[in-house]
Amino acid sequence: MIIVTGASGNLGSRIVERLLTVVPAAELGVSVRDATRARALADRGVRVREADFTAPASLGYSMEGADQVLVVSAEIRGDAAVVANTAAIDAAVAAGASHVLYTSHQAASADSLFPPQVVHAAAEAHLARAGVPFTALRNGFYAASLDVHLAAALATGQIVVPPDGPVSWTAHDDLAEAAVIALTRPGAFAGITPPLTAGVALDLGDVAGLLSRLTGRSIVRVTVSDEEWRTASIARGLPPAVVDFSLGLFRASRQGEFDVVSPALAHALCRAPQGVEETLRRLLGDRGIAVA
Ligand SMILES: NC(=O)c1ccc[n+]([C@@H]2O[C@H](COP(=O)([O-])OP(=O)(O)OC[C@H]3O[C@@H](n4cnc5c(N)ncnc54)[C@H](OP(=O)(O)O)[C@@H]3O)[C@@H](O)[C@H]2O)c1
């Protein structure tokens, strides 16, 4: 049986939908925190069990009978994320899985200026020591993350942020397809994968240019210092911890941590991955914005 965690989330739900096109539902299980959110999967014959990475005792039940487990990294910040993700990896091994997969990040590094990359590096190291065949999917940066800039860009015609750098904006759908390949094509991805990214890395100036072309409006990128941005963000009501988290992202991106692309995803998909334009079109469409 294949077990997928995080199956109610954006990535996990896409992975499960794709898996259901190639694996019988009876051979698929999901580990979710709230089974009511996965009722539609249960109705289709998928085994749905509840577990929380922060309550390790719950994980054995959700991973019972697993041959492979895909641990979708939990959306948790700080040291707690390392504890939670490694607990899920340990539970997969304890359940007897012969292949444990983990959704890491293209920029996973113990030295990263962006804390989630340190978490991923720790999870990868833990996985490598776990004693079972493993795959750490080094996913590119979610293109959907750009949504955070859209409201202000559309309202003011500006993306006002600290200096940044190019980022390997990659679509959830393509990363979900890669995860399914890793689960269903033996040996396709073994160990720590190469960066699984779209073909180009774009900075926010490039993104502003794309948004201008797609919307027919003038959208420009305005650079402010870290401190100016921090002060303005807190004045807008953002919690300081959230602001500092985002500042880590800008600092990491401008030192080039996300400026990495590789043909590995294209090779696995046997096609070019989606560019950031496709995701921007969808995000704009979701906001009811007409796109050129
Ligand atoms: N590559 C990137 O650029 C990038 C960017 C942001 C995040 N990420 C990582 O990729 C993961 C998946 O992304 P996504 O877009 O699917 O995010 P998402 O839609 O926010 O989903 C987050 C997932 O984390 C799960 N989760 C949170 N706390 C948990 C806990 N205590 N125990 C078990 N599961 C827990 C949630 O489970 P429930 O469904 O049960 O709520 C949910 O499925 C994120 O969680 C994050 O670690 C990667």
The ligand as an SDF file (V2000), in Angstrom:
LIG
                    3D

 48 52  0  0  0  0  0  0  0  0999 V2000
    8.5360   24.0380   -2.4960 N   0  0  0  0  0  0  0  0  0  0  0  0
    8.0880   25.1730   -1.9740 C   0  0  0  0  0  0  0  0  0  0  0  0
    8.2740   26.2530   -2.5160 O   0  0  0  0  0  0  0  0  0  0  0  0
    7.2900   25.1780   -0.7250 C   0  0  0  0  0  0  0  0  0  0  0  0
    6.6540   26.3600   -0.3410 C   0  0  0  0  0  0  0  0  0  0  0  0
    5.8770   26.3370    0.8170 C   0  0  0  0  0  0  0  0  0  0  0  0
    5.7620   25.1620    1.5560 C   0  0  0  0  0  0  0  0  0  0  0  0
    6.4030   24.0300    1.1430 N   0  0  0  0  0  0  0  0  0  0  0  0
    6.2910   22.7600    1.8750 C   0  0  0  0  0  0  0  0  0  0  0  0
    5.5110   21.8740    1.0700 O   0  0  0  0  0  0  0  0  0  0  0  0
    4.4590   21.3300    1.8790 C   0  0  0  0  0  0  0  0  0  0  0  0
    3.2420   21.0270    1.0360 C   0  0  0  0  0  0  0  0  0  0  0  0
    2.8630   22.2140    0.3850 O   0  0  0  0  0  0  0  0  0  0  0  0
    1.3360   22.5610    0.1110 P   0  0  0  0  0  0  0  0  0  0  0  0
    1.3170   23.6110   -0.9280 O   0  0  0  0  0  0  0  0  0  0  0  0
    0.5410   21.3170   -0.0700 O   0  0  0  0  0  0  0  0  0  0  0  0
    0.9430   23.2400    1.4810 O   0  0  0  0  0  0  0  0  0  0  0  0
   -0.4920   23.2760    2.1950 P   0  0  0  0  0  0  0  0  0  0  0  0
   -1.5890   23.1980    1.1960 O   0  0  0  0  0  0  0  0  0  0  0  0
   -0.4570   24.4170    3.1420 O   0  0  0  0  0  0  0  0  0  0  0  0
   -0.4910   21.9260    3.0150 O   0  0  0  0  0  0  0  0  0  0  0  0
    0.2520   21.8330    4.1750 C   0  0  0  0  0  0  0  0  0  0  0  0
    0.1270   20.4300    4.6670 C   0  0  0  0  0  0  0  0  0  0  0  0
    0.8120   20.3370    5.9030 O   0  0  0  0  0  0  0  0  0  0  0  0
    0.0520   19.4370    6.6710 C   0  0  0  0  0  0  0  0  0  0  0  0
    0.3370   19.6200    8.0720 N   0  0  0  0  0  0  0  0  0  0  0  0
    0.4670   20.7670    8.7600 C   0  0  0  0  0  0  0  0  0  0  0  0
    0.6800   20.5040   10.0450 N   0  0  0  0  0  0  0  0  0  0  0  0
    0.6740   19.1490   10.1750 C   0  0  0  0  0  0  0  0  0  0  0  0
    0.8350   18.2610   11.2580 C   0  0  0  0  0  0  0  0  0  0  0  0
    1.0380   18.7170   12.5080 N   0  0  0  0  0  0  0  0  0  0  0  0
    0.7540   16.9330   11.0310 N   0  0  0  0  0  0  0  0  0  0  0  0
    0.5400   16.4610    9.7910 C   0  0  0  0  0  0  0  0  0  0  0  0
    0.3930   17.2510    8.7070 N   0  0  0  0  0  0  0  0  0  0  0  0
    0.4480   18.5840    8.9200 C   0  0  0  0  0  0  0  0  0  0  0  0
   -1.3680   19.7840    6.3760 C   0  0  0  0  0  0  0  0  0  0  0  0
   -2.1570   18.7080    6.7470 O   0  0  0  0  0  0  0  0  0  0  0  0
   -3.7490   18.7640    6.7690 P   0  0  0  0  0  0  0  0  0  0  0  0
   -4.1350   18.6130    5.3260 O   0  0  0  0  0  0  0  0  0  0  0  0
   -4.1160   17.5820    7.5780 O   0  0  0  0  0  0  0  0  0  0  0  0
   -4.1250   20.0920    7.3390 O   0  0  0  0  0  0  0  0  0  0  0  0
   -1.3220   20.0350    4.8870 C   0  0  0  0  0  0  0  0  0  0  0  0
   -1.5990   18.8830    4.1590 O   0  0  0  0  0  0  0  0  0  0  0  0
    4.2380   22.3950    2.9460 C   0  0  0  0  0  0  0  0  0  0  0  0
    3.6160   21.8080    4.0710 O   0  0  0  0  0  0  0  0  0  0  0  0
    5.6280   22.8880    3.2160 C   0  0  0  0  0  0  0  0  0  0  0  0
    6.3070   22.0390    4.1320 O   0  0  0  0  0  0  0  0  0  0  0  0
    7.1610   24.0170    0.0260 C   0  0  0  0  0  0  0  0  0  0  0  0
  1  2  1  0
  2  3  2  0
  2  4  1  0
  4  5  1  0
  4 48  2  0
  5  6  2  0
  6  7  1  0
  7  8  2  0
  8  9  1  0
  8 48  1  0
  9 10  1  0
  9 46  1  0
 10 11  1  0
 11 12  1  0
 11 44  1  0
 12 13  1  0
 13 14  1  0
 14 15  2  0
 14 16  1  0
 14 17  1  0
 17 18  1  0
 18 19  2  0
 18 20  1  0
 18 21  1  0
 21 22  1  0
 22 23  1  0
 23 24  1  0
 23 42  1  0
 24 25  1  0
 25 26  1  0
 25 36  1  0
 26 27  1  0
 26 35  1  0
 27 28  2  0
 28 29  1  0
 29 30  1  0
 29 35  2  0
 30 31  1  0
 30 32  2  0
 32 33  1  0
 33 34  2  0
 34 35  1  0
 36 37  1  0
 36 42  1  0
 37 38  1  0
 38 39  2  0
 38 40  1  0
 38 41  1  0
 42 43  1  0
 44 45  1  0
 44 46  1  0
 46 47  1  0
M  CHG  2   8   1  16  -1
M  END
$$$$
